[in-house]
């Protein structure tokens, strides 16, 4: 049973960032804007959040500092995503090229800024955010050891974002308008919906969540930031596609890929996997092999928004 708890706890570390970032991609793409800049936005968000922790960790610590850094990461990600929104919506640029440009710019910017400020590109921080056990809740049978022991508050932030995203997309006027702009923007415009404004909102929400996801990935897995999120932005795109741009399916897809990543990164703590005569390199390949297999089958039944990736021209009908 201890092995089961260990796998579940490790899965949370990997699945929650994927969940947050994939949900961010969903907001952008269901509004009609392809956002492959998630990787770059994660890098910028993580950079801002870790830099904030590095500066204030001498005067603050614990969950308050982490929550503030998540706010900083989200705001930074939102601001950075405006570049993609402007290029894609106002300039009607190729959305893939715009996203690729941001992915290339983000790590270079983070490395250059870190070296300018502190002389080295790695930003160190002290992990004062680990929660051994949540009082009372950690004693709940089965659920307690999985959700409320050996955890981070980012787990609860991610689950809250998932619930809020489901409500917003499926049960609010904004969600209905967002979906209509991604399916048939001309029809949405004909009933008075400002397609440009909705698409800007979708991309900025995407940036906010990707920025938060970047920091959420770094905190449980490292004590320094080196301008990389290990390809998690692209893996989140796979989660988005596997989840068919639907909140509930994205939730399960994120945890599927989270388990695959756990097998790849924490196999040494799983007795059955550790005893197998398989090299470290093979385990590291597991998430990406799973991605290729899953996308091969899921892409045949794609339910992508119909107007996704198509620039909207208000003058055309």
Backbone torsions as a table, in degrees:
resi	resn	phi	psi	omega
1	UNK	NA	-33.1	177.9
2	UNK	-61.6	-35.1	178.0
3	UNK	-65.6	-39.9	177.7
4	UNK	-61.7	-45.5	178.4
5	UNK	-62.1	-41.5	-179.8
6	UNK	-61.7	-46.3	179.9
7	UNK	-62.1	-43.6	-179.1
8	UNK	-63.6	-42.8	-179.3
9	UNK	-65.7	-43.2	178.7
10	UNK	-65.9	-36.4	178.9
11	UNK	-61.0	-38.1	178.3
12	UNK	-59.2	-40.4	-178.9
13	UNK	-59.9	-36.9	-175.4
14	UNK	-94.0	-33.9	-174.6
15	UNK	-77.1	-36.5	-175.8
16	UNK	-62.1	-46.6	176.1
17	UNK	-60.2	-40.9	177.9
18	UNK	-60.8	-42.2	-179.8
19	UNK	-61.9	-48.2	-177.6
20	UNK	-62.9	-46.5	-176.3
21	UNK	-70.4	-40.2	178.4
22	UNK	-64.2	-38.4	175.8
23	UNK	-64.4	-37.0	175.1
24	UNK	-61.7	-45.4	176.9
25	UNK	-60.4	-33.8	178.7
26	UNK	-62.9	-43.2	179.8
27	UNK	-61.1	-42.1	-179.3
28	UNK	-67.9	-48.4	-172.7
29	UNK	-75.7	-28.2	176.4
30	UNK	-76.3	-12.6	171.6
31	UNK	-87.8	-11.7	177.5
32	UNK	112.1	1.5	-177.8
33	UNK	-110.4	118.3	175.6
34	UNK	-70.6	129.7	-177.7
35	UNK	-124.7	86.5	174.5
36	UNK	-90.0	8.4	178.1
37	UNK	-84.3	9.2	-177.3
38	UNK	-57.1	-39.1	179.3
39	UNK	-60.0	-49.5	-179.5
40	UNK	-64.8	-38.6	178.9
41	UNK	-66.5	-38.0	175.5
42	UNK	-59.7	-43.0	-179.0
43	UNK	-62.3	-46.7	-178.5
44	UNK	-65.9	-42.6	178.6
45	UNK	-63.2	-44.9	178.5
46	UNK	-63.6	-40.3	179.0
47	UNK	-60.2	-47.6	-179.7
48	UNK	-64.8	-43.0	-179.0
49	UNK	-65.3	-45.1	179.8
50	UNK	-67.8	-37.9	177.2
51	UNK	-62.3	-39.8	178.0
52	UNK	-62.4	-44.5	178.6
53	UNK	-62.9	-43.4	-178.4
54	UNK	-59.7	-37.5	-178.0
55	UNK	-76.0	-40.4	-170.9
56	UNK	-103.2	0.6	-176.5
57	UNK	-69.0	-15.8	177.1
58	UNK	-78.1	-22.9	-179.1
59	UNK	-110.9	-15.7	179.7
60	UNK	-134.0	162.4	175.7
61	UNK	-161.9	172.7	174.1
62	UNK	77.5	-160.3	-170.0
63	UNK	-67.9	-30.8	178.3
64	UNK	-62.1	-43.6	178.5
65	UNK	-65.4	-40.6	-179.8
66	UNK	-65.3	-41.8	179.8
67	UNK	-65.0	-39.8	177.1
68	UNK	-64.9	-39.6	179.6
69	UNK	-67.7	-33.9	174.9
70	UNK	-64.1	-38.7	176.9
71	UNK	-63.1	-44.4	178.8
72	UNK	-62.8	-44.2	179.9
73	UNK	-62.1	-42.2	179.8
74	UNK	-64.7	-44.0	179.2
75	UNK	-63.5	-43.2	179.5
76	UNK	-62.5	-44.6	177.6
77	UNK	-61.3	-40.0	178.4
78	UNK	-63.6	-43.7	179.2
79	UNK	-64.8	-43.1	-178.8
80	UNK	-64.1	-35.0	-178.4
81	UNK	-69.9	-18.2	179.0
82	UNK	-61.0	-33.3	178.2
83	UNK	-60.8	-43.4	178.6
84	UNK	-67.3	-41.0	179.6
85	UNK	-62.5	-45.7	-178.6
86	UNK	-62.3	-46.1	-179.1
87	UNK	-64.6	-39.8	-174.7
88	UNK	-79.5	-36.6	-171.9
89	UNK	-94.4	-55.2	-176.4
90	UNK	-77.7	-44.8	-177.5
91	UNK	-87.4	-10.1	-178.9
92	UNK	52.0	41.2	178.4
93	UNK	-76.7	163.4	175.6
94	UNK	-62.7	122.3	-172.3
95	UNK	-70.0	-29.9	177.6
96	UNK	-69.3	-42.1	179.5
97	UNK	-67.1	-42.1	178.5
98	UNK	-60.2	-46.2	179.1
99	UNK	-64.3	-40.1	179.0
100	UNK	-63.5	-39.8	179.3
101	UNK	-61.3	-42.3	178.9
102	UNK	-67.7	-36.5	177.6
103	UNK	-64.2	-34.1	178.9
104	UNK	-77.7	-34.8	-176.5
105	UNK	-73.8	-38.8	-170.4
106	UNK	-58.4	-54.9	-179.4
107	UNK	-64.6	-35.3	177.9
108	UNK	-63.7	-42.0	178.1
109	UNK	-63.5	-43.8	-178.8
110	UNK	-63.8	-43.7	-179.9
111	UNK	-66.4	-45.1	-179.4
112	UNK	-61.8	-45.6	-178.7
113	UNK	-65.5	-43.2	-180.0
114	UNK	-62.1	-41.9	179.5
115	UNK	-68.7	-35.7	178.3
116	UNK	-66.1	-38.0	-174.7
117	UNK	-83.1	-46.8	-173.0
118	UNK	-122.4	2.0	174.3
119	UNK	88.8	-18.0	177.2
120	UNK	-131.0	157.1	-174.8
121	UNK	-85.0	-19.1	178.1
122	UNK	-83.5	130.3	176.9
123	UNK	-104.2	116.8	-177.7
124	UNK	-86.5	151.0	172.3
125	UNK	-150.4	156.5	178.9
126	UNK	-98.9	127.4	-178.2
127	UNK	-81.7	98.6	175.5
128	UNK	-110.3	22.0	-171.2
129	UNK	-109.2	-7.0	-177.0
130	UNK	-68.7	133.9	-179.2
131	UNK	-111.0	112.5	178.6
132	UNK	-66.6	-43.7	-177.3
133	UNK	-162.3	131.2	174.7
134	UNK	-82.2	124.8	-178.2
135	UNK	-53.1	139.1	177.7
136	UNK	69.7	-55.6	-176.8
137	UNK	-65.5	-32.6	179.1
138	UNK	-66.9	-14.7	-179.4
139	UNK	-92.4	-3.8	178.3
140	UNK	-66.0	129.8	-179.2
141	UNK	-57.4	137.3	177.5
142	UNK	63.9	-58.1	-177.8
143	UNK	-66.3	-40.0	-178.0
144	UNK	-56.2	-52.8	179.7
145	UNK	-63.5	-25.7	-177.7
146	UNK	-81.8	-47.3	-172.4
147	UNK	-99.8	-25.0	-169.0
148	UNK	-122.8	16.9	173.0
149	UNK	-132.8	147.7	178.8
150	UNK	48.5	55.1	-170.9
151	UNK	-135.6	178.8	175.0
152	UNK	-128.6	153.4	179.8
153	UNK	-65.1	-18.6	178.2
154	UNK	-62.1	-26.1	176.3
155	UNK	-60.4	-45.2	-177.9
156	UNK	-73.2	-33.2	175.2
157	UNK	-62.4	-43.9	-179.9
158	UNK	-64.3	-43.2	179.1
159	UNK	-66.5	-36.2	176.9
160	UNK	-66.2	-41.4	178.5
161	UNK	-62.5	-39.5	179.1
162	UNK	-62.6	-45.5	179.5
163	UNK	-64.4	-44.4	-179.9
164	UNK	-64.2	-39.4	179.5
165	UNK	-63.7	-41.9	179.2
166	UNK	-61.9	-41.7	179.2
167	UNK	-66.0	-46.5	-177.0
168	UNK	-63.2	-47.0	-176.3
169	UNK	-68.0	-40.5	-170.8
170	UNK	-101.9	-15.6	-171.5
171	UNK	-135.3	21.9	176.9
172	UNK	-131.7	159.8	177.4
173	UNK	-63.2	-40.6	179.2
174	UNK	-60.3	-43.3	179.9
175	UNK	-62.1	-40.7	178.3
176	UNK	-63.8	-42.9	179.1
177	UNK	-67.2	-38.7	178.1
178	UNK	-60.7	-46.5	-179.7
179	UNK	-65.8	-36.8	179.8
180	UNK	-67.2	-35.1	178.9
181	UNK	-69.5	-26.1	177.9
182	UNK	-85.6	-20.7	-179.0
183	UNK	-96.2	-48.4	-178.0
184	UNK	-151.1	82.0	-175.0
185	UNK	-61.5	-31.9	178.9
186	UNK	-64.2	-40.8	177.9
187	UNK	-66.1	-40.2	178.2
188	UNK	-62.5	-43.0	179.7
189	UNK	-63.9	-34.3	-176.6
190	UNK	-67.5	-20.3	178.8
191	UNK	-104.9	15.5	172.1
192	UNK	94.9	7.9	178.4
193	UNK	-81.7	130.9	177.7
194	UNK	-80.6	98.2	-175.1
195	UNK	-61.8	-41.5	-179.9
196	UNK	-60.2	-45.2	-178.2
197	UNK	-64.8	-42.6	179.9
198	UNK	-64.1	-41.4	-179.8
199	UNK	-68.6	-37.6	173.3
200	UNK	-58.9	-44.9	-179.9
201	UNK	-61.1	-43.3	-179.9
202	UNK	-61.6	-43.3	-178.9
203	UNK	-69.2	-39.7	-179.6
204	UNK	-68.0	-41.2	175.0
205	UNK	-60.0	-41.2	176.5
206	UNK	-57.7	-43.5	179.5
207	UNK	-66.1	-40.3	178.6
208	UNK	-60.5	-47.1	-178.2
209	UNK	-69.4	-37.2	178.0
210	UNK	-66.5	-37.8	176.5
211	UNK	-62.7	-45.1	176.8
212	UNK	-62.4	-41.9	179.7
213	UNK	-62.6	-35.4	178.2
214	UNK	-61.6	-46.6	179.0
215	UNK	-69.2	-37.4	179.2
216	UNK	-62.3	-30.9	177.3
217	UNK	-73.3	-41.9	-172.8
218	UNK	-72.4	-43.1	-171.8
219	UNK	-54.8	-51.3	-176.4
220	UNK	-78.5	-12.7	-170.5
221	UNK	-111.2	-4.8	-175.9
222	UNK	-158.9	171.3	172.2
223	UNK	-122.9	18.0	174.1
224	UNK	-154.4	162.1	179.3
225	UNK	-123.4	127.2	-175.0
226	UNK	-122.3	38.4	175.2
227	UNK	61.4	34.5	176.1
228	UNK	-147.9	148.8	174.0
229	UNK	-123.7	25.2	170.1
230	UNK	58.1	35.1	177.5
231	UNK	74.1	16.1	-175.8
232	UNK	-68.2	-28.0	177.9
233	UNK	-64.5	-38.8	178.7
234	UNK	-73.9	-35.8	176.3
235	UNK	-65.6	-34.4	176.9
236	UNK	-65.4	-34.0	175.0
237	UNK	-63.5	-38.1	176.2
238	UNK	-64.4	-40.2	176.6
239	UNK	-62.0	-41.7	179.5
240	UNK	-61.2	-44.4	-179.4
241	UNK	-69.9	-44.0	178.2
242	UNK	-62.1	-34.9	178.7
243	UNK	-81.7	2.2	174.8
244	UNK	57.0	32.3	175.7
245	UNK	60.7	26.3	-179.6
246	UNK	-120.2	134.3	-171.9
247	UNK	-56.5	-49.3	-176.4
248	UNK	-66.1	-38.3	179.0
249	UNK	-71.0	-35.7	176.7
250	UNK	-62.6	-37.9	178.9
251	UNK	-57.5	-51.0	-178.6
252	UNK	-70.3	-35.0	178.1
253	UNK	-64.0	-40.5	179.9
254	UNK	-61.9	-40.4	-179.2
255	UNK	-75.0	-29.7	174.1
256	UNK	-62.7	-49.9	179.4
257	UNK	-68.5	-30.2	176.1
258	UNK	-62.8	-39.7	177.2
259	UNK	-66.4	-41.5	177.8
260	UNK	-60.5	-41.6	179.4
261	UNK	-67.5	-34.0	177.0
262	UNK	-63.7	-44.4	177.8
263	UNK	-61.4	-33.6	-178.2
264	UNK	-76.2	-38.0	-171.4
265	UNK	-101.8	-26.1	-174.5
266	UNK	-122.0	25.3	-177.6
267	UNK	-62.2	-27.4	-178.3
268	UNK	-66.9	-18.7	177.5
269	UNK	-93.9	1.8	179.4
270	UNK	-111.3	106.6	-172.4
271	UNK	-52.2	-41.7	-177.5
272	UNK	-63.0	-45.8	-179.0
273	UNK	-71.2	-36.2	-178.4
274	UNK	-64.9	-32.2	-176.6
275	UNK	-79.2	-13.7	-178.6
276	UNK	-75.6	143.9	-179.8
277	UNK	-80.4	59.4	-178.5
278	UNK	-119.3	137.1	-176.6
279	UNK	-75.0	161.2	179.5
280	UNK	-59.2	-37.8	-177.5
281	UNK	-63.8	-36.7	179.8
282	UNK	-65.8	-42.4	178.4
283	UNK	-62.0	-39.3	-179.6
284	UNK	-66.0	-21.9	-180.0
285	UNK	-80.5	-16.3	-171.9
286	UNK	-53.6	-51.3	-177.5
287	UNK	-60.0	-35.7	-175.1
288	UNK	-80.4	-33.3	172.9
289	UNK	-65.1	-42.9	177.8
290	UNK	-61.3	-38.6	178.5
291	UNK	-61.3	-47.1	-179.7
292	UNK	-62.2	-43.5	-179.1
293	UNK	-64.8	-47.1	-177.7
294	UNK	-63.3	-45.3	-178.3
295	UNK	-68.2	-30.0	177.4
296	UNK	-60.0	-40.5	-177.8
297	UNK	-88.3	-38.6	-174.6
298	UNK	-76.0	-27.6	-176.8
299	UNK	-67.3	-19.8	179.6
300	UNK	-69.0	-26.9	-178.7
301	UNK	-114.3	41.1	-175.9
302	UNK	-62.3	135.3	176.5
303	UNK	-116.8	38.5	-179.4
304	UNK	-63.8	149.0	175.4
305	UNK	-54.9	138.9	-173.3
306	UNK	-63.6	-34.9	-176.9
307	UNK	-96.3	12.0	-178.5
308	UNK	-62.0	128.4	176.6
309	UNK	83.0	-1.2	-178.9
310	UNK	-101.0	115.0	179.4
311	UNK	-59.2	139.7	-178.7
312	UNK	-96.8	128.4	176.8
313	UNK	-112.9	112.9	-175.6
314	UNK	-58.7	-25.1	-177.0
315	UNK	-82.7	-12.5	-177.5
316	UNK	-98.3	151.3	179.4
317	UNK	-134.6	NA	NA
